[in-house]
Amino acid sequence: MHVPDGFIDAPVSVAAGVLAAGAVAVSLRGARRELDERTAPLAGLVAAFIFAVQMLNFPVAAGTSGHLMGGALAAILVGPYTAVLCLSVVLLMQGIFFADGGLTALGVNITVMGVVTVVVAYGLFRLLTGLLPRTRRSATASAFVAALVSVPASAAVFTLLYWIGGTTDIPIGKVFTAMVGVHVLIGIGEAVITALTVGAVLAVRPDLVHGVQGLAAPLKLRVDGELVDAPAATREPEPAAPARSTRGFWITGLVSAFLLAGFVSFYASANPDGLERVAADQGIDEKVEEHGAADSPLADYGVGDIANARLSGGLAGVIGVSGTVVVGTGIFWAVRRRNEEPTEASRDHENV
């Protein structure tokens, strides 16, 4: 659901840009609490993986396709603040280099695809995991539901923005019905991808899933036929086990992203995605503008000087994944290092 230039008027686009910038600023501060030496490179990997999977449009209805948004997946794996930054990096890379999603609509896209999906999905995931039994199956099911709901929620917010600042005079009820309807179907695909990915990570490295940290169930004792919480242990805690290396996991994830973007993406559906289909059917695209990066050598996910479509698209995907993981990891390392810098107050305290 990459919104192009010309769908939303300038005042609303600017307002959405201010909102998106505020969300990114808040996320930069919040991500300092989520990122550490292990999770900073993993956050870059998550951004690259989302970039790769977004290239895999899947059919959802006659003549319509959808793709992963990734807000739920990122929030559950690396935390909500870091997830907003992940989606922002992906959308920046797509908009600037691949002419996907308008440049003046970048604030709209970050708000709709990044902030809304993350907030809705992570809030719902935490609610469900707090209510359901603390098991891997429950966490995976919660991820499925959270991802499913986040997509039509994003479509509803786009409809709200279009109602306020749409550039064509279309009955908003028709837009809402069409957008939410098709994105419920897309949400099913999003939910399947998210649940499979979260379930796979939980199976091999549950310590790397941010969304399930702190969810360990307390020990229960049966007293007079009723289950009650056991009293807290009074003995000294055992020394913590040394942290497991994430190198193998990181390499496996990056190779998977390269394969998805460089090879599997060639077999993705060529049908227009949900927003494109609704825009064509409802006339939303009457004032669409040419993308500012239309002359980019990577526009439309192809390398301009390569005639072979398979090779061109695959190489563009590999370049996109590489650029995203480098830019994303650099940003997350910088945020993490900023968190480690001593404050002026702490330096004064150390000098006393």
N, C-alpha and C positions, 0 to 999 in steps of 0.2 A: 504494500500500500504506500508506495513512494509518491507523494504529492508533487506534481510538476509545477513549474511557474505558470501563473495565469489563472489557476483555479480559485485562489483566495486573493482578495484585494490587498493593497499595500498596507493600510492601517492595521488590519488584523494580522497580516504577516509580520509586521514589526512588533506588534504586541505579543504574538507567539514567540518571536525571536527573543524578546526580553524575558518571557517566562522560561524559555529553554535555557537562556544564559544563566538565569537565577538558579534553575535546577542543577545545571552543571557546576556552578559555584558551590552550592550546598553539597553536591556529591563529592567534589574535590576534598572538602573538609571531612565529610563522613567516611570517605574511602580510606582515610588515614587509619581509622580504627579497624577496617576490614583487611587491609593489606599488610603482609609481612614478607619475610624473605622467601617463603614458599609460594604464597598466593599471588605475588606481583607478576611473575612470569606466567602463572596459570591464567590470570585475568587477560593477559595479552593473547594467550592461546584461545580462550573463550571467544574473544572478539574475532579472531581469525576464523574460528570454526563457524561462527554465526555468519560471517561474510560468505564462507564457502557454501553453507547450507541454503542461504538466501538465493543462490544461483539455481537451486533445484526446484523449479516450479512444478507443482503436481496438479493434475486435473481434479476439479471439484464438481463441475457441472458441465453441461453441454456448452462448449466453446469458452469456458472460463477456467482459469488456473489460480493457484495460490502458492505462497511461499512462507517459510518460517519468518516470524518477526523477531523472536529470540529474547524478548524481555523476560518472560517467565524462566526460560532456561538459564540466562545469565544471572538473574536475581537469586535463584535457588543454588547455583553453583558457587558464585563468588560474592553474593551479598547485594542488597538493593542499590547502595550508593555506587559501588563499583560497576554494577550492571548498567546504570544510566551512562556512565563514562564509556563502557564497552559499546553500547548502541550508538553513542555520539561519535565515537571513532569510526565505526562502520559506516554510518551515514555520511560523515565527512569524506571518507575515502570514496564512497560510491558517487557522491554528488560532484566532487571536484575532478576526479580522474575518469569515472565511468559514465558520466552524464545521466545518472540514475537518481531521480529526485531533484527538484528544482533548487537552485542556489538561493533565490529569494524565499523559497519555501522551506529552507533548511530548519528554521525554528519551528515551523508547523510539523515537519517530519520528526524532529527530536521530541517534540511534545507528544505527538500522537503515537509514534512507534516506540519511543524510548521511555518517556516518563510515565505515560498512562499504563502501558503494558506492565512495566516493572512494579508500579505501586499497586495495581489491582492484583497482579499475580502473586506478588510476595505477601501481601496482606492476607489473601485468601489461603495461600499455602500454609502460612503460620497458624491461621485459625484452624484449618483442618488437621494439621499435625498435632495441634494442641488438644483436639477433641478425640482423635482416633487413637487406637493402640500404637505404641511406639515400635513399629516394625518397618522393615524395608518395604514391604508390600504396601503398607499404608502411606508411606512417604511417596512412593511412586504413584499411587492413585491420587494423592493430593496434588502432585505435580501435574498430572493429567488434567484434573479439574481446573486448577489455577490457570494453566495455559489455555484451555478451552475458553474460559470466561474472558481472559484478557484480550482476545482478538476482537470479538464483537464490541467490547467496551471501547477499544481503540477506534473502531468504526463509528461508534456513537459520538465520540468526542470530535472526530473529523466532521461528522454531520452538524454538530453544534457550531463549529468554526465556520462551516460553509453557510449555515443559516445566518450567522452574523456578518460574514464578509464574502460570500460567494459572488463571483463575477457574472453569473447568469441568473436569470429569474426563473427558477425551477421550484415547483411546490416541494417544500421541505419534507412533507410526509412521504412522498414517493422516494426521495433520496434516502431517508432514514430506513424505510422498509427494505429498499434494495440493498443498501450498504450493510445493514445488520444481518439481513437474510443470507447474503452470499458469504459474509465473514463468519457466520456461525459454522458453515461448511468448511471454510478454511481453518477455523479454529480446531476442528476435529483433527485435521492433518498436523497442525501445530501441537496439539495435545499428544498425539502419537509420537512425534519426533522428540518432544520434551520428555515424555515419560520413559521412552526407550533409552535416551541418553542419560537421564538422571539415574534410572535403574541400573544401567551398566556401570556408571561411576560408583554408585553405592555398593555394587557387588564386589568391586576390586579395591576401591580406595574411599570408603565412607568418610574418612577423616578429611577429605578434600571438598566435601559438600557443605557449604556454609549454612544452608537452610536447615540442616538437621543437627547442628551443634547446639548443645545445651538441652536437647530433648530426651536425654536418657531418663527412663522411668525409674522412680524410687523403688527400693526394695519393699515388698509387701509381706506382711505376716498375717496369718489367720488367727484371730482371737475371738473365742466364743462364736465361731461360725461366720465372722465378718472379717474382711480384708482391711487392714489398717497399715499406714506407713510405718516401716521399721524405724526405731530410733537411730539417730545419726551415729556413725562409728566414732569412737573416742581414741582409737589407736593412731599412731603416727602414720600418715599416708606413705605408701611405697614410692620409691623414686620413680619419676616419670620415665617411660621408655624413650630411647632416642628417636627423634623424628625420622621418619622414613623418607628416603630420597624421592623427589618427584621427577627426576630426569627421564626415567623410562616412560612414565605416564605422559610427560610433556612431548617426548619424541613420537610416541604412538598417536597422540592427538593431532600433532602437526602433520604427520604423514597422512592421517585420515583426511584432514582438511585439504591437503594437496590433491589427494585422489578424488575427493568429491568435486572440487572446483576445476581440476585439470582434466578429469576424464568423465566422471558420472554426469557432470552438468551438460554434456553434449546431448544426453538423452532426456533432458528436462522438457516439460510441456512448453510448446511455443504459443499457446493460447494466451490472450491478455489476462492479467490478474484481476482480482475482484474490483479494485478501484477503476482500472481501465475499462472494464466491461460496463460497470455502472455509469461511468462518465460518458461512454459512447451511447448507451441506451437512453440515458436521461438528458443528454445535451449539456452536461457539465463542462465538457471539453471545448466548447465553442470558442473560448478566448485563450486557449492554451498557447504558451509562448515557447519559442525555440530555446532549448537549453543553452545556458551560457558556456558550457563546456562541450558543446556538440562537435567541436573540431579537435577534441582530445584524441590522441592516438589510441586510447583505450575505450573510446565511447561505445556504448552498447555491448560491452564485454567482448570485445574483439580487438586484435592487434591490426591496425589499419593496413600495414604493408604486406600482410600475409593473406594470400588468396584462399588457401585451404580453410574452410570454415571450422573443421574439427580442431586443427592445429591452432588457428587464431583464437578461438574461444578458450581452449584449454590453456594456452599460454597466458591469456589475459587473466584467467582464474588464478593461475599460479602466481602471477605478478601481484594480483589483488590480495591473496592470502599472505604473501611475503611482506608486502607493504603494511598490511594491517597488523600483523604480528610484531613487526619492528616498531611501528609508531605506537601501537597499544602498549607493548611491553616497556618502551621508553617512558611513556607517560606514567604508567603505574609504578615503575621503579622510582621516578622522580617524586611522585606523591608519597611513596613509602619512605624515601630518604628524607623528605621534608618533615615527616612525622618523627624521625629520629634526631633531627637537629635540636640541640638544647635551646630552650627559651632564654631570654635575657635574665629572667628571674632565677632560673636554675643555674645559670653561669655565675650570677652574683652569689648564690647560695654556696656553690662549690668553692668560690674564692674566699669565703669567710673562714 
